[in-house]
Amino acid sequence: MIPTIAARFRQMPGGLGYMIGAAFFFSLMSLQVKVVGQRLPSAEVVFVRNLFSLIVTWQMLRRQGVAPWGRRKGLLLLRGLAGFLALLCMFYALPRLPLADATVLHFTNPVFTGLLAAIVLGESLSRRDVGGTLLSLVGVVLVARPSFLFGASTDSLPLVPVAATLAGALLSAVAYTTVRKLAATEHALVIVFYFPLVSVPAAVPLMWGTALWPTPTEWLLLLGIGVCTQIAQVLLTMGLQRERAGRALSMSYVQIVFAALWGLLFFGEVPDLLAIGGAVLIVGGTLLVARSGTPTQTASPART
C-alpha cells in the first residue's frame, strides 16, 4: 500500500511530491485525532497511535537486522519522553481548537528548534533567526488573540489549548534538537523506535480510570491515525532524501491548507482575516529561520 502511494507522488519533480503527500497524510491524521478526541481521552489516543508505531518500527528493525537499543540511551530516552509529551499536548489541543489554527500554532516548532540549537548545540543565531522568531511570535498573537490585548469582545481562542499547542511545539523542538545530537551515533530507526517505546508505557498511568472502550467507528479512526502517520513519515523521509531541507520545509506548509480545508468541510470552521494574517507571519518567520542555515545536501538514503 505505502509503495503504491509513494509511486504516485514520485511523478512530481525532486522530492516535492513526497513532501506534499506527507503534508496531506499528516493533515488527515490531525483530522481523525480531532474527531476521535471529542470523546476519547488524549492519553488513550496517544497510546493506541504509538502502539501501532511500536509494532511497525520493531518489525522494520528486525527486517534490517538493526539492534534496537542504541548506544546513548539517556539521550534516546529524552527524545522519546519529549516526543511523548509533545504528542500529548497536540492531541489534547486538536479537539479544542479550529483545525487550521492548531496546525499553524504547532508550526512554530522550527523557531523553537533554531533557538534551542543555538543554546544547546552552539549553533550560530543570525539576525534572520531573530527576525523570524519575532515575526512568528507576532503571528501567534494574531492567531490566538488573547483578550487582555484585544479586549473581552474579541473572538479569542481558549487559552489552555493554545498554551498546550505552543508547549507541544516547544517539546517537539526539544525532540528534534535531541535527534540532531543523536544522528552522529545512532541509526535513524533506533531513534524512531524510542519514541513509541517510551510513549506506550508512559501513557498507561494517564489512562488509568479515564480510558473508554472505543466504538467501531472510533477503532477505524484510531487505525487510520496510525496508518496515516506511518505513510506520512515514509513520504517525509523519501522527500528529505531527494530535496534540499529549506525547499522541503516550504512544501510542508501545504499541511496548513489541507487543515483549513478539512476544518471548513467537516466542522464549518472559517478563518477570519486576523487568523490568516497570523498564519502568514508564522509561516514567513519559520521559513526565515529554516533558510538561514539550510544545508544543501540531501540525507543519506542508507542512513535514513
C-alpha positions as a Markdown table, in Angstrom:
| # | Residue | x | y | z |
|---|---|---|---|---|
| 1 | Met | 0.0 | 0.0 | 0.0 |
| 2 | Ile | 2.7 | 2.5 | 1.0 |
| 3 | Pro | 4.9 | 1.8 | -2.0 |
| 4 | Thr | 1.9 | 2.3 | -4.3 |
| 5 | Ile | 1.0 | 5.7 | -2.7 |
| 6 | Ala | 4.7 | 6.7 | -2.8 |
| 7 | Ala | 4.8 | 5.9 | -6.5 |
| 8 | Arg | 2.0 | 8.3 | -7.3 |
| 9 | Phe | 3.9 | 11.2 | -5.7 |
| 10 | Arg | 7.2 | 10.2 | -7.4 |
| 11 | Gln | 6.0 | 11.7 | -10.7 |
| 12 | Met | 6.4 | 15.3 | -9.3 |
| 13 | Pro | 9.9 | 17.0 | -9.6 |
| 14 | Gly | 12.5 | 16.3 | -7.0 |
| 15 | Gly | 11.1 | 15.4 | -3.6 |
| 16 | Leu | 8.3 | 17.9 | -3.7 |
| 17 | Gly | 5.6 | 15.3 | -4.5 |
| 18 | Tyr | 6.7 | 13.3 | -1.4 |
| 19 | Met | 6.6 | 16.4 | 0.8 |
| 20 | Ile | 3.1 | 17.3 | -0.4 |
| 21 | Gly | 2.0 | 13.7 | 0.2 |
| 22 | Ala | 3.4 | 13.8 | 3.7 |
| 23 | Ala | 1.6 | 17.0 | 4.4 |
| 24 | Phe | -1.7 | 15.5 | 3.1 |
| 25 | Phe | -1.5 | 12.4 | 5.3 |
| 26 | Phe | -0.3 | 14.4 | 8.4 |
| 27 | Ser | -3.4 | 16.6 | 7.9 |
| 28 | Leu | -5.6 | 13.5 | 7.7 |
| 29 | Met | -4.1 | 12.3 | 10.9 |
| 30 | Ser | -4.9 | 15.6 | 12.6 |
| 31 | Leu | -8.5 | 15.5 | 11.3 |
| 32 | Gln | -9.0 | 12.0 | 12.7 |
| 33 | Val | -7.4 | 13.0 | 16.1 |
| 34 | Lys | -9.8 | 15.9 | 16.3 |
| 35 | Val | -12.8 | 13.7 | 15.6 |
| 36 | Val | -11.9 | 10.8 | 17.9 |
| 37 | Gly | -10.7 | 13.2 | 20.6 |
| 38 | Gln | -14.2 | 14.6 | 21.1 |
| 39 | Arg | -14.9 | 11.6 | 23.3 |
| 40 | Leu | -11.7 | 9.6 | 23.9 |
| 41 | Pro | -9.1 | 10.9 | 26.4 |
| 42 | Ser | -5.9 | 12.3 | 24.7 |
| 43 | Ala | -3.6 | 9.8 | 26.5 |
| 44 | Glu | -5.6 | 6.9 | 25.1 |
| 45 | Val | -5.3 | 8.2 | 21.6 |
| 46 | Val | -1.6 | 8.7 | 22.1 |
| 47 | Phe | -1.3 | 5.1 | 23.5 |
| 48 | Val | -3.1 | 3.5 | 20.5 |
| 49 | Arg | -1.2 | 5.6 | 17.9 |
| 50 | Asn | 2.2 | 4.8 | 19.4 |
| 51 | Leu | 1.4 | 1.1 | 20.0 |
| 52 | Phe | 0.8 | 0.9 | 16.2 |
| 53 | Ser | 4.1 | 2.7 | 15.6 |
| 54 | Leu | 6.0 | 0.5 | 18.1 |
| 55 | Ile | 4.9 | -2.7 | 16.3 |
| 56 | Val | 5.7 | -1.4 | 12.8 |
| 57 | Thr | 9.1 | 0.1 | 13.8 |
| 58 | Trp | 10.1 | -3.1 | 15.7 |
| 59 | Gln | 9.3 | -5.1 | 12.5 |
| 60 | Met | 11.4 | -2.7 | 10.4 |
| 61 | Leu | 14.3 | -3.0 | 12.9 |
| 62 | Arg | 14.2 | -6.9 | 12.7 |
| 63 | Arg | 13.9 | -6.8 | 8.9 |
| 64 | Gln | 17.0 | -4.7 | 8.6 |
| 65 | Gly | 18.9 | -6.5 | 11.3 |
| 66 | Val | 19.5 | -3.4 | 13.4 |
| 67 | Ala | 20.0 | -3.7 | 17.2 |
| 68 | Pro | 17.1 | -1.7 | 18.7 |
| 69 | Trp | 18.7 | -0.4 | 22.0 |
| 70 | Gly | 21.2 | 2.1 | 20.7 |
| 71 | Arg | 24.3 | 3.5 | 22.4 |
| 72 | Arg | 23.4 | 6.8 | 24.1 |
| 73 | Lys | 20.4 | 5.5 | 26.0 |
| 74 | Gly | 19.9 | 8.6 | 28.1 |
| 75 | Leu | 19.5 | 10.9 | 25.1 |
| 76 | Leu | 17.3 | 8.3 | 23.4 |
| 77 | Leu | 15.0 | 8.2 | 26.4 |
| 78 | Leu | 14.9 | 12.0 | 26.5 |
| 79 | Arg | 14.0 | 12.0 | 22.8 |
| 80 | Gly | 11.2 | 9.6 | 23.5 |
| 81 | Leu | 9.9 | 11.5 | 26.5 |
| 82 | Ala | 9.9 | 14.9 | 24.7 |
| 83 | Gly | 8.1 | 13.3 | 21.7 |
| 84 | Phe | 5.5 | 11.7 | 24.0 |
| 85 | Leu | 4.8 | 15.0 | 25.9 |
| 86 | Ala | 4.7 | 16.9 | 22.6 |
| 87 | Leu | 2.2 | 14.5 | 21.1 |
| 88 | Leu | 0.1 | 14.5 | 24.2 |
| 89 | Cys | -0.2 | 18.3 | 24.1 |
| 90 | Met | -1.1 | 18.3 | 20.5 |
| 91 | Phe | -3.7 | 15.6 | 20.8 |
| 92 | Tyr | -5.2 | 17.5 | 23.7 |
| 93 | Ala | -5.4 | 20.7 | 21.7 |
| 94 | Leu | -6.7 | 19.4 | 18.4 |
| 95 | Pro | -10.3 | 18.7 | 19.5 |
| 96 | Arg | -10.5 | 22.0 | 21.3 |
| 97 | Leu | -9.2 | 24.4 | 18.6 |
| 98 | Pro | -10.0 | 25.1 | 15.0 |
| 99 | Leu | -8.0 | 22.6 | 12.9 |
| 100 | Ala | -6.1 | 25.2 | 10.9 |
| 101 | Asp | -5.3 | 27.4 | 14.0 |
| 102 | Ala | -3.9 | 24.4 | 15.9 |
| 103 | Thr | -1.8 | 23.4 | 12.9 |
| 104 | Val | -0.5 | 26.9 | 12.4 |
| 105 | Leu | 0.5 | 27.3 | 16.0 |
| 106 | His | 2.2 | 23.9 | 16.0 |
| 107 | Phe | 4.3 | 25.1 | 13.1 |
| 108 | Thr | 6.2 | 27.4 | 15.4 |
| 109 | Asn | 8.4 | 24.4 | 16.3 |
| 110 | Pro | 11.1 | 25.2 | 13.8 |
| 111 | Val | 11.6 | 28.6 | 15.5 |
| 112 | Phe | 12.0 | 26.9 | 18.9 |
| 113 | Thr | 14.3 | 24.3 | 17.3 |
| 114 | Gly | 16.6 | 27.1 | 16.0 |
| 115 | Leu | 16.7 | 28.8 | 19.4 |
| 116 | Leu | 17.4 | 25.5 | 21.2 |
| 117 | Ala | 20.1 | 24.5 | 18.7 |
| 118 | Ala | 21.8 | 27.8 | 19.3 |
| 119 | Ile | 21.7 | 27.3 | 23.1 |
| 120 | Val | 22.3 | 23.6 | 23.4 |
| 121 | Leu | 24.4 | 22.8 | 20.2 |
| 122 | Gly | 26.2 | 26.1 | 20.0 |
| 123 | Glu | 24.9 | 26.8 | 16.5 |
| 124 | Ser | 25.0 | 30.4 | 15.4 |
| 125 | Leu | 22.0 | 32.7 | 15.7 |
| 126 | Ser | 21.8 | 35.2 | 12.9 |
| 127 | Arg | 19.8 | 38.4 | 12.6 |
| 128 | Arg | 17.5 | 36.5 | 10.3 |
| 129 | Asp | 16.8 | 33.9 | 13.0 |
| 130 | Val | 15.9 | 36.7 | 15.5 |
| 131 | Gly | 13.7 | 38.4 | 12.9 |
| 132 | Gly | 12.0 | 35.2 | 12.0 |
| 133 | Thr | 11.3 | 34.4 | 15.7 |
| 134 | Leu | 9.8 | 37.9 | 16.4 |
| 135 | Leu | 7.7 | 37.6 | 13.2 |
| 136 | Ser | 6.4 | 34.2 | 14.3 |
| 137 | Leu | 5.6 | 35.5 | 17.8 |
| 138 | Val | 3.5 | 38.3 | 16.4 |
| 139 | Gly | 1.7 | 35.7 | 14.2 |
| 140 | Val | 0.9 | 33.7 | 17.3 |
| 141 | Val | -0.6 | 36.7 | 19.0 |
| 142 | Leu | -2.8 | 37.4 | 15.9 |
| 143 | Val | -4.0 | 33.7 | 15.7 |
| 144 | Ala | -4.6 | 33.4 | 19.5 |
| 145 | Arg | -6.0 | 36.9 | 20.0 |
| 146 | Pro | -5.7 | 37.0 | 23.8 |
| 147 | Ser | -8.4 | 39.0 | 25.4 |
| 148 | Phe | -6.0 | 41.1 | 27.6 |
| 149 | Leu | -4.6 | 42.6 | 24.3 |
| 150 | Phe | -7.6 | 42.5 | 22.0 |
| 151 | Gly | -10.4 | 43.1 | 24.6 |
| 152 | Ala | -13.1 | 40.8 | 26.0 |
| 153 | Ser | -15.3 | 41.2 | 23.0 |
| 154 | Thr | -12.8 | 39.6 | 20.6 |
| 155 | Asp | -13.3 | 36.0 | 19.5 |
| 156 | Ser | -10.3 | 34.7 | 21.3 |
| 157 | Leu | -9.1 | 31.2 | 21.2 |
| 158 | Pro | -9.3 | 29.3 | 24.6 |
| 159 | Leu | -6.0 | 29.9 | 26.5 |
| 160 | Val | -5.3 | 26.4 | 27.8 |
| 161 | Pro | -5.4 | 24.6 | 24.4 |
| 162 | Val | -3.3 | 27.4 | 22.8 |
| 163 | Ala | -0.8 | 27.1 | 25.6 |
| 164 | Ala | -0.8 | 23.3 | 25.1 |
| 165 | Thr | -0.2 | 23.7 | 21.4 |
| 166 | Leu | 2.8 | 26.0 | 22.0 |
| 167 | Ala | 4.1 | 23.7 | 24.7 |
| 168 | Gly | 3.8 | 20.8 | 22.2 |
| 169 | Ala | 5.8 | 22.9 | 19.6 |
| 170 | Leu | 8.5 | 23.6 | 22.2 |
| 171 | Leu | 8.7 | 20.0 | 23.2 |
| 172 | Ser | 8.9 | 19.0 | 19.6 |
| 173 | Ala | 11.8 | 21.3 | 19.3 |
| 174 | Val | 13.5 | 19.5 | 22.2 |
| 175 | Ala | 12.9 | 16.2 | 20.5 |
| 176 | Tyr | 14.3 | 17.5 | 17.1 |
| 177 | Thr | 17.4 | 19.0 | 18.8 |
| 178 | Thr | 18.0 | 15.7 | 20.6 |
| 179 | Val | 17.6 | 13.9 | 17.3 |
| 180 | Arg | 20.3 | 16.1 | 15.8 |
| 181 | Lys | 22.6 | 15.3 | 18.7 |
| 182 | Leu | 21.9 | 11.5 | 18.3 |
| 183 | Ala | 22.3 | 11.5 | 14.5 |
| 184 | Ala | 26.1 | 11.1 | 14.6 |
| 185 | Thr | 25.9 | 7.8 | 16.6 |
| 186 | Glu | 22.5 | 6.2 | 16.2 |
| 187 | His | 20.7 | 4.5 | 13.4 |
| 188 | Ala | 17.6 | 6.5 | 12.3 |
| 189 | Leu | 15.3 | 3.6 | 13.1 |
| 190 | Val | 16.6 | 3.3 | 16.6 |
| 191 | Ile | 15.8 | 7.0 | 17.2 |
| 192 | Val | 12.3 | 6.5 | 15.8 |
| 193 | Phe | 11.9 | 3.3 | 17.9 |
| 194 | Tyr | 12.5 | 5.1 | 21.2 |
| 195 | Phe | 9.6 | 7.4 | 20.6 |
| 196 | Pro | 6.8 | 4.8 | 20.9 |
| 197 | Leu | 9.0 | 2.7 | 23.3 |
| 198 | Val | 8.8 | 5.5 | 25.9 |
| 199 | Ser | 5.3 | 6.7 | 24.9 |
| 200 | Val | 3.3 | 3.5 | 25.2 |
| 201 | Pro | 4.2 | 2.7 | 28.9 |
| 202 | Ala | 4.1 | 6.5 | 29.8 |
| 203 | Ala | 0.6 | 6.8 | 28.6 |
| 204 | Val | -0.8 | 3.9 | 30.7 |
| 205 | Pro | -0.9 | 5.8 | 34.1 |
| 206 | Leu | -2.6 | 8.8 | 32.4 |
| 207 | Met | -5.2 | 6.5 | 31.0 |
| 208 | Trp | -6.0 | 4.9 | 34.4 |
| 209 | Gly | -9.6 | 5.5 | 35.4 |
| 210 | Thr | -10.3 | 7.6 | 32.3 |
| 211 | Ala | -9.9 | 5.2 | 29.4 |
| 212 | Leu | -13.1 | 4.4 | 27.4 |
| 213 | Trp | -13.7 | 1.5 | 25.1 |
| 214 | Pro | -13.8 | 2.8 | 21.5 |
| 215 | Thr | -16.8 | 2.4 | 19.3 |
| 216 | Pro | -16.4 | 0.5 | 16.0 |
| 217 | Thr | -16.1 | 3.9 | 14.2 |
| 218 | Glu | -13.5 | 5.1 | 16.7 |
| 219 | Trp | -11.5 | 1.9 | 16.2 |
| 220 | Leu | -11.4 | 2.7 | 12.5 |
| 221 | Leu | -10.3 | 6.3 | 13.2 |
| 222 | Leu | -7.6 | 5.1 | 15.6 |
| 223 | Leu | -6.3 | 2.7 | 13.0 |
| 224 | Gly | -6.5 | 5.5 | 10.4 |
| 225 | Ile | -4.4 | 7.7 | 12.7 |
| 226 | Gly | -1.6 | 5.0 | 12.8 |
| 227 | Val | -1.8 | 4.2 | 9.1 |
| 228 | Cys | -1.8 | 7.9 | 8.0 |
| 229 | Thr | 1.1 | 8.7 | 10.4 |
| 230 | Gln | 3.2 | 5.8 | 9.1 |
| 231 | Ile | 2.5 | 6.7 | 5.4 |
| 232 | Ala | 3.3 | 10.4 | 6.2 |
| 233 | Gln | 6.6 | 9.5 | 7.8 |
| 234 | Val | 7.7 | 7.3 | 4.9 |
| 235 | Leu | 6.8 | 10.1 | 2.4 |
| 236 | Leu | 8.6 | 12.7 | 4.5 |
| 237 | Thr | 11.7 | 10.6 | 4.7 |
| 238 | Met | 11.7 | 10.0 | 0.9 |
| 239 | Gly | 11.1 | 13.7 | 0.3 |
| 240 | Leu | 14.0 | 14.7 | 2.5 |
| 241 | Gln | 16.3 | 12.2 | 0.7 |
| 242 | Arg | 15.6 | 14.0 | -2.6 |
| 243 | Glu | 15.1 | 17.6 | -1.8 |
| 244 | Arg | 17.0 | 20.4 | 0.0 |
| 245 | Ala | 15.8 | 20.9 | 3.5 |
| 246 | Gly | 14.7 | 24.5 | 3.1 |
| 247 | Arg | 12.7 | 23.8 | 0.0 |
| 248 | Ala | 11.2 | 20.7 | 1.5 |
| 249 | Leu | 10.1 | 22.6 | 4.6 |
| 250 | Ser | 8.4 | 25.2 | 2.3 |
| 251 | Met | 6.3 | 22.5 | 0.9 |
| 252 | Ser | 5.4 | 21.1 | 4.3 |
| 253 | Tyr | 3.3 | 24.2 | 4.9 |
| 254 | Val | 0.7 | 22.8 | 2.5 |
| 255 | Gln | -0.5 | 21.0 | 5.5 |
| 256 | Ile | -2.0 | 24.3 | 6.8 |
| 257 | Val | -4.0 | 24.5 | 3.6 |
| 258 | Phe | -5.2 | 20.9 | 3.9 |
| 259 | Ala | -6.1 | 21.6 | 7.6 |
| 260 | Ala | -8.1 | 24.7 | 6.7 |
| 261 | Leu | -9.9 | 22.7 | 4.0 |
| 262 | Trp | -10.8 | 19.8 | 6.4 |
| 263 | Gly | -11.9 | 22.4 | 9.1 |
| 264 | Leu | -14.2 | 24.0 | 6.6 |
| 265 | Leu | -15.7 | 20.8 | 5.2 |
| 266 | Phe | -16.2 | 18.8 | 8.4 |
| 267 | Phe | -16.6 | 21.5 | 11.1 |
| 268 | Gly | -17.7 | 24.7 | 9.3 |
| 269 | Glu | -14.5 | 26.5 | 10.6 |
| 270 | Val | -13.9 | 29.7 | 8.6 |
| 271 | Pro | -10.6 | 31.5 | 9.5 |
| 272 | Asp | -11.0 | 35.3 | 9.8 |
| 273 | Leu | -8.6 | 37.9 | 8.5 |
| 274 | Leu | -6.6 | 38.1 | 11.8 |
| 275 | Ala | -6.1 | 34.3 | 11.8 |
| 276 | Ile | -5.0 | 34.4 | 8.1 |
| 277 | Gly | -2.6 | 37.3 | 8.7 |
| 278 | Gly | -1.2 | 35.5 | 11.8 |
| 279 | Ala | -0.7 | 32.3 | 9.8 |
| 280 | Val | 1.2 | 34.2 | 7.1 |
| 281 | Leu | 3.5 | 35.8 | 9.7 |
| 282 | Ile | 4.2 | 32.4 | 11.4 |
| 283 | Val | 4.9 | 30.7 | 8.1 |
| 284 | Gly | 7.1 | 33.6 | 7.0 |
| 285 | Gly | 9.0 | 33.7 | 10.3 |
| 286 | Thr | 9.7 | 29.9 | 10.4 |
| 287 | Leu | 10.8 | 30.0 | 6.7 |
| 288 | Leu | 13.3 | 32.8 | 7.6 |
| 289 | Val | 14.7 | 30.6 | 10.4 |
| 290 | Ala | 14.8 | 27.5 | 8.3 |
| 291 | Arg | 16.6 | 29.1 | 5.4 |
| 292 | Ser | 19.1 | 31.0 | 7.4 |
| 293 | Gly | 21.2 | 27.8 | 7.8 |
| 294 | Thr | 19.8 | 25.4 | 5.3 |
| 295 | Pro | 22.1 | 22.5 | 4.4 |
| 296 | Thr | 22.3 | 21.9 | 0.6 |
| 297 | Gln | 23.0 | 18.2 | 0.9 |
| 298 | Thr | 20.3 | 15.6 | 1.0 |
| 299 | Ala | 20.1 | 12.9 | 3.6 |
| 300 | Ser | 21.8 | 9.7 | 3.1 |
| 301 | Pro | 19.3 | 7.1 | 2.0 |
| 302 | Ala | 21.1 | 4.2 | 3.8 |
| 303 | Arg | 21.3 | 6.2 | 7.0 |
| 304 | Thr | 17.6 | 7.3 | 6.8 |
